[in-house]
């Protein structure tokens, strides 16, 4: 599932008439980049949630056929309902299968293949963390592969989730659930990653790929 329903208020005025996932880095939109990366590892059906200016995303991705996969859209209306609520709304789509969740508004070289092969075992989610960038105060600590609250690492917005985790809580935000749940594992990714949350970070990412 690609989370693409946010308003992108920190990106104004760039997102006044365009949803943030439709912003481009190089020749691809943020949403397209995630679709391509997931399709490359054999994911054949992706759910995307949309809200603010969601018609742009719907028209852009279509039914997924141009990427060689199937895409389904969960339309939340004019306002996003929260990341966890957005997943909960369509969680039956995944049945009992664990599923990858990725934020549309990140930029990374992470390839997803190891996450696709990962077995959750007894944990309810596996989170990809990264060393804190300058703009993050950190989200979690990691001891061996067990996640706990702390500030050593930043959550990348990439995870493998059990449907059981979403059904266990009523919180609207996925971060709130991660902070409550004790049975989480994780790993550190040290490659290129950025949260494209501000115009400056978008500019930096664009400059990085032009080097």
C-alpha positions in Angstrom: 0.0 0.0 0.0 1.2 3.5 -0.9 0.1 6.2 1.5 -0.7 9.2 -0.7 -3.6 11.1 1.0 -1.8 13.8 2.9 -2.4 17.5 2.2 1.3 18.5 2.0 0.8 21.8 3.8 4.5 22.3 4.5 5.1 22.1 0.8 2.9 25.1 0.0 2.7 26.9 -2.5 3.9 23.9 -4.5 0.9 21.8 -3.3 -1.8 24.4 -3.7 -3.0 23.0 -7.0 -1.2 19.6 -7.0 -1.0 16.8 -4.4 2.5 16.2 -3.0 2.8 12.7 -4.5 2.6 14.3 -8.0 5.7 16.4 -7.5 8.6 15.3 -9.7 12.2 14.5 -8.9 14.0 14.0 -12.2 11.5 12.6 -14.7 9.3 10.8 -12.3 6.6 11.8 -9.8 7.0 10.7 -6.2 4.1 8.3 -6.5 5.4 6.8 -9.8 8.8 6.2 -8.2 7.2 4.0 -5.5 5.0 2.1 -8.0 8.0 1.3 -10.2 10.2 0.1 -7.2 7.4 -2.2 -6.0 6.6 -3.5 -9.5 10.3 -4.3 -9.9 10.3 -6.7 -7.0 7.2 -8.6 -8.2 4.4 -6.8 -6.4 1.5 -7.1 -8.8 -1.3 -5.3 -7.0 -1.0 -2.0 -5.2 -3.6 -0.1 -3.1 -3.2 3.7 -3.0 -5.2 5.9 -0.7 -6.0 9.4 -1.9 -7.8 12.5 -0.5 -6.7 16.1 -1.2 -6.7 16.6 -5.0 -6.8 12.9 -5.4 -8.2 13.0 -8.9 -4.7 14.0 -10.1 -3.2 10.8 -8.7 -6.1 8.7 -10.0 -5.7 10.0 -13.5 -1.9 9.7 -13.3 -1.6 6.1 -12.2 -4.8 4.8 -13.9 -5.5 1.1 -13.3 -1.7 0.3 -13.2 -1.6 -1.4 -16.6 1.1 1.1 -17.9 3.3 -0.2 -15.1 2.4 -3.9 -15.8 0.5 -4.3 -12.5 -2.9 -3.6 -11.0 -3.6 -0.5 -9.0 -6.7 0.0 -6.8 -7.6 3.4 -5.3 -9.1 4.1 -1.9 -10.7 7.5 -2.0 -11.0 9.2 1.4 -12.8 12.3 0.2 -11.6 15.9 0.5 -9.6 15.4 3.7 -7.3 12.6 4.7 -8.6 10.4 7.6 -5.2 9.4 9.0 -2.6 6.9 7.9 -3.9 4.0 10.2 -7.5 4.8 9.5 -6.7 4.8 5.8 -5.2 1.3 6.0 -8.0 0.1 8.3 -10.6 1.2 5.8 -9.3 -1.3 3.2 -7.4 -3.8 5.4 -9.7 -6.7 4.3 -8.2 -6.2 0.8 -5.0 -8.0 2.1 -6.9 -10.9 3.8 -4.5 -12.5 6.2 -1.4 -11.6 4.3 1.3 -9.3 5.6 1.7 -6.3 3.3 4.3 -3.5 2.5 3.3 0.0 3.4 5.3 3.0 2.0 4.8 6.7 2.2 4.5 8.3 -1.2 6.5 11.4 -0.1 9.9 9.9 0.5 12.9 9.6 -1.8 15.2 6.6 -1.4 17.4 4.0 -3.1 15.9 1.3 -0.9 14.9 -1.6 -3.1 12.2 -3.3 -1.0 13.2 -6.8 -2.1 14.5 -7.9 1.3 11.3 -6.6 3.0 9.1 -8.5 0.5 10.9 -11.7 1.5 10.9 -10.9 5.3 8.9 -13.1 7.6 7.3 -11.3 10.5 7.4 -14.4 12.7 5.7 -13.4 16.0 6.1 -9.6 15.4 3.3 -7.5 14.1 5.4 -5.2 11.9 8.9 -4.8 10.7 10.1 -1.2 10.3 12.9 0.2 8.2 14.9 2.8 10.1 17.6 5.2 9.1 20.2 7.3 11.0 18.7 10.6 11.9 18.9 13.3 9.2 19.6 16.8 10.4 15.8 17.6 10.4 14.8 14.7 12.6 15.0 14.2 16.3 14.5 10.4 15.9 11.6 8.1 16.5 12.9 4.7 17.8 15.8 2.8 19.3 16.8 -0.6 18.0 18.3 -3.4 20.2 19.3 -6.3 18.0 16.2 -6.3 15.9 13.7 -5.2 18.5 12.2 -1.7 18.3 11.6 0.5 21.3 10.8 4.2 21.8 13.8 6.4 21.6 15.7 8.9 19.5 18.5 7.0 17.9 16.9 6.3 14.5 14.2 7.8 12.2 11.4 5.8 10.7 11.7 5.8 6.9 8.0 5.4 6.2 8.7 1.9 4.9 7.3 -1.1 6.8 5.9 -4.6 6.5 2.7 -4.9 8.5 0.4 -7.7 9.7 -3.3 -6.9 9.3 -3.6 -8.0 13.0 -1.7 -4.8 14.0 -4.2 -2.5 12.3 -7.2 -4.4 13.7 -5.7 -4.3 17.2 -5.9 -0.5 17.6 -8.4 2.3 16.9 -5.8 5.1 16.5 -6.0 7.1 13.3 -2.3 7.5 12.9 0.1 4.7 12.1 2.9 6.4 14.1 0.7 6.3 17.2 0.2 2.5 16.8 3.9 2.0 16.3 4.6 3.9 19.5 2.1 1.8 21.5 2.9 -1.7 20.1 5.7 -3.6 21.9 6.0 -6.4 19.4 7.8 -4.7 16.6 11.1 -5.5 14.8 13.3 -3.4 12.6 16.5 -2.9 10.7 18.7 0.0 9.7 19.0 1.3 6.2 22.1 3.5 5.6 21.6 4.3 2.0 20.1 7.4 0.4 16.8 8.5 2.0 14.9 11.7 2.5 11.5 12.8 3.7 10.3 15.2 1.0 8.4 17.3 3.5 9.5 20.8 2.6 10.4 22.7 -0.6 14.1 22.8 0.5 14.2 19.0 0.8 12.6 18.6 -2.6 15.2 21.0 -4.0 18.0 19.0 -2.3 16.7 15.7 -3.7 16.5 17.2 -7.2 20.0 18.5 -7.0 21.3 15.2 -5.7 20.1 13.2 -8.7 21.5 15.8 -11.1 25.1 15.4 -9.8 
